[in-house]
Amino acid sequence: MKKHFLFITLIMCVAFIMFGVSLNNTVKATSQSPETTEIKEITYILSDYHGRIALFESENPIPIKVFEVFTSSLPESDIELIKGGINVKYEDVNKTLEDYLS
């Protein structure tokens, strides 16, 4: 009876170990899929916020920073662009801000 119990225990341990290894490989395969390894490019929006120029993260209605530059102080063509919202890539944020804030 003891041998039978030990044999069943051994079989269950092997089964649990194999199941754990199989589950671990599945998790690794899923976590390395191309969809999860792609880095989303962050886009910002330079727009008007209560009459001032502000910087927003895309799809966020609350600005990251509101600047002391009034939208009305810009040339008319720039006012239209700012009020419509200017999409800016992360690497271009500083350059674009310099264009409108200087």
PyMOL commands that place a pseudoatom at each C-alpha (Angstrom):
pseudoatom trace, name=CA, resn=MET, resi=1, chain=A, elem=C, hetatm=0, pos=[0.000, 0.000, 0.000]
pseudoatom trace, name=CA, resn=LYS, resi=2, chain=A, elem=C, hetatm=0, pos=[2.871, 2.369, 0.835]
pseudoatom trace, name=CA, resn=LYS, resi=3, chain=A, elem=C, hetatm=0, pos=[4.495, 1.732, -2.560]
pseudoatom trace, name=CA, resn=HIS, resi=4, chain=A, elem=C, hetatm=0, pos=[1.193, 2.445, -4.319]
pseudoatom trace, name=CA, resn=PHE, resi=5, chain=A, elem=C, hetatm=0, pos=[0.803, 5.749, -2.409]
pseudoatom trace, name=CA, resn=LEU, resi=6, chain=A, elem=C, hetatm=0, pos=[4.402, 6.791, -3.189]
pseudoatom trace, name=CA, resn=PHE, resi=7, chain=A, elem=C, hetatm=0, pos=[3.950, 5.942, -6.868]
pseudoatom trace, name=CA, resn=ILE, resi=8, chain=A, elem=C, hetatm=0, pos=[0.763, 8.050, -7.126]
pseudoatom trace, name=CA, resn=THR, resi=9, chain=A, elem=C, hetatm=0, pos=[2.445, 10.926, -5.254]
pseudoatom trace, name=CA, resn=LEU, resi=10, chain=A, elem=C, hetatm=0, pos=[5.430, 10.757, -7.604]
pseudoatom trace, name=CA, resn=ILE, resi=11, chain=A, elem=C, hetatm=0, pos=[3.164, 10.770, -10.686]
pseudoatom trace, name=CA, resn=MET, resi=12, chain=A, elem=C, hetatm=0, pos=[1.236, 13.792, -9.325]
pseudoatom trace, name=CA, resn=CYS, resi=13, chain=A, elem=C, hetatm=0, pos=[4.471, 15.700, -8.621]
pseudoatom trace, name=CA, resn=VAL, resi=14, chain=A, elem=C, hetatm=0, pos=[5.727, 15.059, -12.146]
pseudoatom trace, name=CA, resn=ALA, resi=15, chain=A, elem=C, hetatm=0, pos=[2.354, 16.135, -13.562]
pseudoatom trace, name=CA, resn=PHE, resi=16, chain=A, elem=C, hetatm=0, pos=[2.393, 19.370, -11.541]
pseudoatom trace, name=CA, resn=ILE, resi=17, chain=A, elem=C, hetatm=0, pos=[5.964, 20.153, -12.611]
pseudoatom trace, name=CA, resn=MET, resi=18, chain=A, elem=C, hetatm=0, pos=[5.131, 19.527, -16.282]
pseudoatom trace, name=CA, resn=PHE, resi=19, chain=A, elem=C, hetatm=0, pos=[1.991, 21.652, -16.003]
pseudoatom trace, name=CA, resn=GLY, resi=20, chain=A, elem=C, hetatm=0, pos=[4.009, 24.470, -14.392]
pseudoatom trace, name=CA, resn=VAL, resi=21, chain=A, elem=C, hetatm=0, pos=[6.665, 24.377, -17.135]
pseudoatom trace, name=CA, resn=SER, resi=22, chain=A, elem=C, hetatm=0, pos=[3.975, 24.333, -19.820]
pseudoatom trace, name=CA, resn=LEU, resi=23, chain=A, elem=C, hetatm=0, pos=[2.167, 27.259, -18.202]
pseudoatom trace, name=CA, resn=ASN, resi=24, chain=A, elem=C, hetatm=0, pos=[5.429, 29.208, -17.852]
pseudoatom trace, name=CA, resn=ASN, resi=25, chain=A, elem=C, hetatm=0, pos=[6.238, 28.732, -21.558]
pseudoatom trace, name=CA, resn=THR, resi=26, chain=A, elem=C, hetatm=0, pos=[2.747, 29.905, -22.501]
pseudoatom trace, name=CA, resn=VAL, resi=27, chain=A, elem=C, hetatm=0, pos=[3.141, 33.062, -20.424]
pseudoatom trace, name=CA, resn=LYS, resi=28, chain=A, elem=C, hetatm=0, pos=[6.547, 33.787, -21.982]
pseudoatom trace, name=CA, resn=ALA, resi=29, chain=A, elem=C, hetatm=0, pos=[5.200, 33.260, -25.501]
pseudoatom trace, name=CA, resn=THR, resi=30, chain=A, elem=C, hetatm=0, pos=[2.281, 35.595, -24.880]
pseudoatom trace, name=CA, resn=SER, resi=31, chain=A, elem=C, hetatm=0, pos=[4.361, 38.303, -23.254]
pseudoatom trace, name=CA, resn=GLN, resi=32, chain=A, elem=C, hetatm=0, pos=[6.742, 38.382, -26.215]
pseudoatom trace, name=CA, resn=SER, resi=33, chain=A, elem=C, hetatm=0, pos=[4.067, 38.812, -28.868]
pseudoatom trace, name=CA, resn=PRO, resi=34, chain=A, elem=C, hetatm=0, pos=[4.682, 41.685, -31.306]
pseudoatom trace, name=CA, resn=GLU, resi=35, chain=A, elem=C, hetatm=0, pos=[1.614, 43.547, -30.098]
pseudoatom trace, name=CA, resn=THR, resi=36, chain=A, elem=C, hetatm=0, pos=[2.973, 43.939, -26.575]
pseudoatom trace, name=CA, resn=THR, resi=37, chain=A, elem=C, hetatm=0, pos=[6.557, 44.699, -27.575]
pseudoatom trace, name=CA, resn=GLU, resi=38, chain=A, elem=C, hetatm=0, pos=[5.603, 47.606, -29.828]
pseudoatom trace, name=CA, resn=ILE, resi=39, chain=A, elem=C, hetatm=0, pos=[6.138, 50.977, -28.218]
pseudoatom trace, name=CA, resn=LYS, resi=40, chain=A, elem=C, hetatm=0, pos=[3.360, 53.400, -28.871]
pseudoatom trace, name=CA, resn=GLU, resi=41, chain=A, elem=C, hetatm=0, pos=[4.568, 56.734, -30.094]
pseudoatom trace, name=CA, resn=ILE, resi=42, chain=A, elem=C, hetatm=0, pos=[3.428, 59.465, -27.745]
pseudoatom trace, name=CA, resn=THR, resi=43, chain=A, elem=C, hetatm=0, pos=[1.740, 62.353, -29.487]
pseudoatom trace, name=CA, resn=TYR, resi=44, chain=A, elem=C, hetatm=0, pos=[1.123, 65.723, -27.918]
pseudoatom trace, name=CA, resn=ILE, resi=45, chain=A, elem=C, hetatm=0, pos=[-1.273, 68.468, -28.940]
pseudoatom trace, name=CA, resn=LEU, resi=46, chain=A, elem=C, hetatm=0, pos=[-0.511, 72.164, -28.772]
pseudoatom trace, name=CA, resn=SER, resi=47, chain=A, elem=C, hetatm=0, pos=[-3.828, 73.946, -28.446]
pseudoatom trace, name=CA, resn=ASP, resi=48, chain=A, elem=C, hetatm=0, pos=[-5.775, 76.795, -26.866]
pseudoatom trace, name=CA, resn=TYR, resi=49, chain=A, elem=C, hetatm=0, pos=[-6.853, 76.460, -23.226]
pseudoatom trace, name=CA, resn=HIS, resi=50, chain=A, elem=C, hetatm=0, pos=[-8.883, 79.332, -21.813]
pseudoatom trace, name=CA, resn=GLY, resi=51, chain=A, elem=C, hetatm=0, pos=[-7.180, 81.829, -24.121]
pseudoatom trace, name=CA, resn=ARG, resi=52, chain=A, elem=C, hetatm=0, pos=[-3.609, 80.594, -23.565]
pseudoatom trace, name=CA, resn=ILE, resi=53, chain=A, elem=C, hetatm=0, pos=[-1.358, 78.160, -25.357]
pseudoatom trace, name=CA, resn=ALA, resi=54, chain=A, elem=C, hetatm=0, pos=[-1.301, 74.755, -23.657]
pseudoatom trace, name=CA, resn=LEU, resi=55, chain=A, elem=C, hetatm=0, pos=[0.305, 71.362, -24.187]
pseudoatom trace, name=CA, resn=PHE, resi=56, chain=A, elem=C, hetatm=0, pos=[-1.868, 68.240, -23.958]
pseudoatom trace, name=CA, resn=GLU, resi=57, chain=A, elem=C, hetatm=0, pos=[-1.152, 64.546, -24.176]
pseudoatom trace, name=CA, resn=SER, resi=58, chain=A, elem=C, hetatm=0, pos=[-3.229, 63.112, -26.984]
pseudoatom trace, name=CA, resn=GLU, resi=59, chain=A, elem=C, hetatm=0, pos=[-6.764, 62.166, -25.923]
pseudoatom trace, name=CA, resn=ASN, resi=60, chain=A, elem=C, hetatm=0, pos=[-6.390, 63.885, -22.529]
pseudoatom trace, name=CA, resn=PRO, resi=61, chain=A, elem=C, hetatm=0, pos=[-8.599, 66.960, -22.030]
pseudoatom trace, name=CA, resn=ILE, resi=62, chain=A, elem=C, hetatm=0, pos=[-6.470, 68.253, -19.140]
pseudoatom trace, name=CA, resn=PRO, resi=63, chain=A, elem=C, hetatm=0, pos=[-3.312, 70.100, -20.226]
pseudoatom trace, name=CA, resn=ILE, resi=64, chain=A, elem=C, hetatm=0, pos=[0.133, 69.032, -19.069]
pseudoatom trace, name=CA, resn=LYS, resi=65, chain=A, elem=C, hetatm=0, pos=[1.257, 72.655, -19.052]
pseudoatom trace, name=CA, resn=VAL, resi=66, chain=A, elem=C, hetatm=0, pos=[-0.453, 75.977, -19.682]
pseudoatom trace, name=CA, resn=PHE, resi=67, chain=A, elem=C, hetatm=0, pos=[1.875, 78.733, -20.884]
pseudoatom trace, name=CA, resn=GLU, resi=68, chain=A, elem=C, hetatm=0, pos=[1.720, 82.465, -20.171]
pseudoatom trace, name=CA, resn=VAL, resi=69, chain=A, elem=C, hetatm=0, pos=[1.339, 83.247, -23.875]
pseudoatom trace, name=CA, resn=PHE, resi=70, chain=A, elem=C, hetatm=0, pos=[-2.122, 84.401, -24.883]
pseudoatom trace, name=CA, resn=THR, resi=71, chain=A, elem=C, hetatm=0, pos=[-3.435, 82.823, -28.045]
pseudoatom trace, name=CA, resn=SER, resi=72, chain=A, elem=C, hetatm=0, pos=[-4.765, 86.228, -29.122]
pseudoatom trace, name=CA, resn=SER, resi=73, chain=A, elem=C, hetatm=0, pos=[-1.189, 87.609, -29.221]
pseudoatom trace, name=CA, resn=LEU, resi=74, chain=A, elem=C, hetatm=0, pos=[-0.295, 85.323, -32.141]
pseudoatom trace, name=CA, resn=PRO, resi=75, chain=A, elem=C, hetatm=0, pos=[-0.710, 86.103, -35.841]
pseudoatom trace, name=CA, resn=GLU, resi=76, chain=A, elem=C, hetatm=0, pos=[-4.169, 85.205, -37.172]
pseudoatom trace, name=CA, resn=SER, resi=77, chain=A, elem=C, hetatm=0, pos=[-2.902, 82.178, -39.128]
pseudoatom trace, name=CA, resn=ASP, resi=78, chain=A, elem=C, hetatm=0, pos=[-1.258, 80.771, -35.990]
pseudoatom trace, name=CA, resn=ILE, resi=79, chain=A, elem=C, hetatm=0, pos=[-4.382, 81.388, -33.917]
pseudoatom trace, name=CA, resn=GLU, resi=80, chain=A, elem=C, hetatm=0, pos=[-6.372, 79.215, -36.306]
pseudoatom trace, name=CA, resn=LEU, resi=81, chain=A, elem=C, hetatm=0, pos=[-3.755, 76.444, -36.122]
pseudoatom trace, name=CA, resn=ILE, resi=82, chain=A, elem=C, hetatm=0, pos=[-3.593, 76.545, -32.329]
pseudoatom trace, name=CA, resn=LYS, resi=83, chain=A, elem=C, hetatm=0, pos=[-7.377, 76.577, -31.922]
pseudoatom trace, name=CA, resn=GLY, resi=84, chain=A, elem=C, hetatm=0, pos=[-7.598, 73.554, -34.236]
pseudoatom trace, name=CA, resn=GLY, resi=85, chain=A, elem=C, hetatm=0, pos=[-4.850, 71.787, -32.297]
pseudoatom trace, name=CA, resn=ILE, resi=86, chain=A, elem=C, hetatm=0, pos=[-1.383, 70.980, -33.604]
pseudoatom trace, name=CA, resn=ASN, resi=87, chain=A, elem=C, hetatm=0, pos=[-0.264, 67.349, -33.293]
pseudoatom trace, name=CA, resn=VAL, resi=88, chain=A, elem=C, hetatm=0, pos=[3.357, 67.159, -32.185]
pseudoatom trace, name=CA, resn=LYS, resi=89, chain=A, elem=C, hetatm=0, pos=[5.593, 64.095, -31.829]
pseudoatom trace, name=CA, resn=TYR, resi=90, chain=A, elem=C, hetatm=0, pos=[7.549, 63.717, -28.589]
pseudoatom trace, name=CA, resn=GLU, resi=91, chain=A, elem=C, hetatm=0, pos=[10.899, 64.564, -30.194]
pseudoatom trace, name=CA, resn=ASP, resi=92, chain=A, elem=C, hetatm=0, pos=[9.454, 67.744, -31.775]
pseudoatom trace, name=CA, resn=VAL, resi=93, chain=A, elem=C, hetatm=0, pos=[7.731, 69.198, -28.691]
pseudoatom trace, name=CA, resn=ASN, resi=94, chain=A, elem=C, hetatm=0, pos=[10.530, 71.589, -27.649]
pseudoatom trace, name=CA, resn=LYS, resi=95, chain=A, elem=C, hetatm=0, pos=[11.091, 72.928, -31.172]
pseudoatom trace, name=CA, resn=THR, resi=96, chain=A, elem=C, hetatm=0, pos=[7.381, 73.508, -31.740]
pseudoatom trace, name=CA, resn=LEU, resi=97, chain=A, elem=C, hetatm=0, pos=[6.996, 75.213, -28.371]
pseudoatom trace, name=CA, resn=GLU, resi=98, chain=A, elem=C, hetatm=0, pos=[9.923, 77.529, -29.155]
pseudoatom trace, name=CA, resn=ASP, resi=99, chain=A, elem=C, hetatm=0, pos=[8.210, 78.527, -32.394]
pseudoatom trace, name=CA, resn=TYR, resi=100, chain=A, elem=C, hetatm=0, pos=[5.072, 79.704, -30.601]
pseudoatom trace, name=CA, resn=LEU, resi=101, chain=A, elem=C, hetatm=0, pos=[6.448, 80.868, -27.271]
pseudoatom trace, name=CA, resn=SER, resi=102, chain=A, elem=C, hetatm=0, pos=[9.322, 83.079, -28.432]
for i in range(1, 102): cmd.bond("trace and resi %d" % i, "trace and resi %d" % (i + 1))
show_as sticks, trace
zoom trace
